[in-house]
Amino acid sequence: MSLKKSKIPKDIKNQLFEARKSSHILANLDVSIKNQILYEISTKIKENASLILEENAKDISDAKRLYEKGELSLSLCDRLLLNESKIEQMAIYCENVAELPNPTGNILDATCLDVGLDLYKVTCPIGVILMIFESRPDALIQISALGLKSGNSVILKGGKEASHSNRILVKIIREAFVLKNDFPKNSISLVETRVEVDELVKLSADLDLIIPRGSNQLVQHIQRKSLIPVLGHADGICHVFLDHAADEIKSKSVVLDSKLNYPAVCNSLETLLVHQNYSNKWLAYILLKMQDSGVEIRVCNETKKRLKTYKSLILKNAVNEDWKTEYVDLIISVKSVDSAEEAVMHINHFGSKHTDSIVTENKELAEWFLNSVDSAGVFWNASTRFADGFRYGLGAEVGVSNAKIHARGPVGLEGLITYKYKLYGNGQGVEEYDDGKRQFIHKKINF
């Protein structure tokens, strides 16, 4: 859809135009300049920590009122909150991304088609990326840092609940651009004009990729409405399977961390699968720890039977809907299974292809589980919370993808680049090859 035919306001049209123009400049900038800018953004984030917290406090105050009115979920309120530790982490994101290798201009393949006719497959930026997100001001910094490093222009469309936080962060980023007079200031911009997301996602001639981060309702809505490729996941229904050969201490560590470390995010545990021969005593112990932390426990009939002697446990009956629900809250569903095969069948049927983990001391079974579960991340004796770009060493992440093409799992720089073919010739035409005067040699070039 062209800009002229859209219902997009004039200032947004100009913003899209400037973002495209900036992407062309970014694509040709030396990586050392991009790294200098990233370090400068990190410095400015630290210097302006008190100001960021002040603006974030305004959002928190507004969010509480929205929550009380039932217009904002508790998980979004939790994701909105910034503190000194999170601000320090945002600065570290920028530094880590700066230290990563340059993702663009790298030769992936090279072929001599004929003497004087060389073909190179080279990595390059995607172009202009629209990020639509709820809460999570730190997500703004992550996508901005990764976008700059990969040579993409980024247009940010945040939720109204984080407007003050988003505004100050973009202001800080753009102030860092002053370090280099020729740096394209419009490579990062924030959509603040009231504009329908349903209109933005139709601009296939002006945007190259959309990355939604937020609730599954948001992501599903974007995926349904968009005419532009979407990189994201609709749900984060993560599982942990406790095999009967699981170590008890590891079971406790993995399950509690997966659920309690940060319940409001997509890589937290939602369904616990337990082998029927796993220790009832230890299962009760783990669930009591959760209950003491405020977790509501919903169990299948078999699990309720096996734990009936543990009177201090408050167990609610799980329904079929629980197995396909992303709670992002202090709620967990628990199901007993007869075998690892049943656990895998359950995960592949009800899961969202995000992240799932097995706890077992049976190495052969663990490897089978890792190969059989159809998810972007499959872990052995480790918390699902490790599914994160920063923890993977990607510097930061723009989100998590449960797709099977382009990018999968936590997406870092590699998910923001594509490739192009560069052909270096000397006046050749196809006709002389078609009529047999010349022959292709297709010889690989060492690089």
Secondary structure in CASP SS format (residue, H / E / C, confidence):
PFRMAT SS
TARGET T0000
AUTHOR 0000-0000-0000
METHOD secondary structure of the structure
MODEL  1
M C 1.00
S C 1.00
L C 1.00
K C 1.00
K C 1.00
S C 1.00
K C 1.00
I C 1.00
P C 1.00
K H 1.00
D H 1.00
I H 1.00
K H 1.00
N H 1.00
Q H 1.00
L H 1.00
F H 1.00
E H 1.00
A H 1.00
R H 1.00
K H 1.00
S H 1.00
S H 1.00
H H 1.00
I H 1.00
L H 1.00
A C 1.00
N C 1.00
L C 1.00
D C 1.00
V H 1.00
S H 1.00
I H 1.00
K H 1.00
N H 1.00
Q H 1.00
I H 1.00
L H 1.00
Y H 1.00
E H 1.00
I H 1.00
S H 1.00
T H 1.00
K H 1.00
I H 1.00
K H 1.00
E H 1.00
N C 1.00
A H 1.00
S H 1.00
L H 1.00
I H 1.00
L H 1.00
E H 1.00
E H 1.00
N H 1.00
A H 1.00
K H 1.00
D H 1.00
I H 1.00
S H 1.00
D H 1.00
A H 1.00
K H 1.00
R H 1.00
L H 1.00
Y H 1.00
E H 1.00
K C 1.00
G C 1.00
E C 1.00
L C 1.00
S C 1.00
L H 1.00
S H 1.00
L H 1.00
C H 1.00
D H 1.00
R H 1.00
L H 1.00
L C 1.00
L C 1.00
N C 1.00
E H 1.00
S H 1.00
K H 1.00
I H 1.00
E H 1.00
Q H 1.00
M H 1.00
A H 1.00
I H 1.00
Y H 1.00
C H 1.00
E H 1.00
N H 1.00
V H 1.00
A H 1.00
E H 1.00
L C 1.00
P C 1.00
N C 1.00
P C 1.00
T C 1.00
G C 1.00
N C 1.00
I E 1.00
L E 1.00
D E 1.00
A E 1.00
T E 1.00
C E 1.00
L E 1.00
D E 1.00
V C 1.00
G C 1.00
L E 1.00
D E 1.00
L E 1.00
Y E 1.00
K E 1.00
V E 1.00
T E 1.00
C E 1.00
P E 1.00
I C 1.00
G C 1.00
V E 1.00
I E 1.00
L E 1.00
M E 1.00
I E 1.00
F E 1.00
E C 1.00
S C 1.00
R C 1.00
P H 1.00
D H 1.00
A H 1.00
L H 1.00
I H 1.00
Q H 1.00
I H 1.00
S H 1.00
A H 1.00
L H 1.00
G H 1.00
L H 1.00
K H 1.00
S H 1.00
G C 1.00
N C 1.00
S E 1.00
V E 1.00
I E 1.00
L E 1.00
K E 1.00
G E 1.00
G C 1.00
K H 1.00
E H 1.00
A H 1.00
S H 1.00
H H 1.00
S H 1.00
N H 1.00
R H 1.00
I H 1.00
L H 1.00
V H 1.00
K H 1.00
I H 1.00
I H 1.00
R H 1.00
E H 1.00
A H 1.00
F H 1.00
V H 1.00
L H 1.00
K C 1.00
N C 1.00
D C 1.00
F C 1.00
P C 1.00
K H 1.00
N H 1.00
S H 1.00
I E 1.00
S E 1.00
L E 1.00
V C 1.00
E C 1.00
T C 1.00
R C 1.00
V C 1.00
E C 1.00
V H 1.00
D H 1.00
E H 1.00
L H 1.00
V C 1.00
K C 1.00
L C 1.00
S C 1.00
A C 1.00
D C 1.00
L C 1.00
D C 1.00
L E 1.00
I E 1.00
I E 1.00
P E 1.00
R E 1.00
G C 1.00
S C 1.00
N H 1.00
Q H 1.00
L H 1.00
V H 1.00
Q H 1.00
H H 1.00
I H 1.00
Q H 1.00
R H 1.00
K H 1.00
S C 1.00
L C 1.00
I C 1.00
P C 1.00
V E 1.00
L C 1.00
G C 1.00
H C 1.00
A C 1.00
D C 1.00
G C 1.00
I C 1.00
C E 1.00
H E 1.00
V E 1.00
F E 1.00
L E 1.00
D C 1.00
H C 1.00
A C 1.00
A C 1.00
D C 1.00
E H 1.00
I H 1.00
K H 1.00
S H 1.00
K H 1.00
S H 1.00
V H 1.00
V H 1.00
L H 1.00
D H 1.00
S H 1.00
K H 1.00
L H 1.00
N C 1.00
Y C 1.00
P C 1.00
A C 1.00
V C 1.00
C C 1.00
N C 1.00
S C 1.00
L E 1.00
E E 1.00
T E 1.00
L E 1.00
L E 1.00
V E 1.00
H E 1.00
Q C 1.00
N C 1.00
Y C 1.00
S C 1.00
N H 1.00
K H 1.00
W H 1.00
L H 1.00
A H 1.00
Y H 1.00
I H 1.00
L H 1.00
L H 1.00
K H 1.00
M H 1.00
Q H 1.00
D H 1.00
S C 1.00
G C 1.00
V C 1.00
E E 1.00
I E 1.00
R E 1.00
V E 1.00
C C 1.00
N H 1.00
E H 1.00
T H 1.00
K H 1.00
K H 1.00
R H 1.00
L C 1.00
K C 1.00
T C 1.00
Y C 1.00
K C 1.00
S C 1.00
L C 1.00
I C 1.00
L E 1.00
K E 1.00
N E 1.00
A C 1.00
V C 1.00
N H 1.00
E H 1.00
D H 1.00
W H 1.00
K H 1.00
T C 1.00
E C 1.00
Y C 1.00
V C 1.00
D C 1.00
L C 1.00
I E 1.00
I E 1.00
S E 1.00
V E 1.00
K E 1.00
S E 1.00
V E 1.00
D C 1.00
S C 1.00
A H 1.00
E H 1.00
E H 1.00
A H 1.00
V H 1.00
M H 1.00
H H 1.00
I H 1.00
N H 1.00
H H 1.00
F H 1.00
G C 1.00
S C 1.00
K C 1.00
H C 1.00
T E 1.00
D E 1.00
S E 1.00
I E 1.00
V E 1.00
T C 1.00
E C 1.00
N C 1.00
K H 1.00
E H 1.00
L H 1.00
A H 1.00
E H 1.00
W H 1.00
F H 1.00
L H 1.00
N H 1.00
S H 1.00
V C 1.00
D C 1.00
S C 1.00
A C 1.00
G E 1.00
V E 1.00
F E 1.00
W E 1.00
N C 1.00
A C 1.00
S C 1.00
T H 1.00
R H 1.00
F H 1.00
A C 1.00
D C 1.00
G C 1.00
F C 1.00
R C 1.00
Y C 1.00
G C 1.00
L C 1.00
G C 1.00
A C 1.00
E C 1.00
V C 1.00
G E 1.00
V E 1.00
S E 1.00
N C 1.00
A C 1.00
K C 1.00
I C 1.00
H C 1.00
A C 1.00
R C 1.00
G E 1.00
P E 1.00
V E 1.00
G C 1.00
L H 1.00
E H 1.00
G H 1.00
L H 1.00
I E 1.00
T E 1.00
Y E 1.00
K E 1.00
Y E 1.00
K E 1.00
L E 1.00
Y E 1.00
G C 1.00
N C 1.00
G C 1.00
Q C 1.00
G C 1.00
V C 1.00
E H 1.00
E H 1.00
Y H 1.00
D H 1.00
D C 1.00
G C 1.00
K C 1.00
R C 1.00
Q C 1.00
F C 1.00
I C 1.00
H C 1.00
K E 1.00
K E 1.00
I C 1.00
N C 1.00
F C 1.00
END
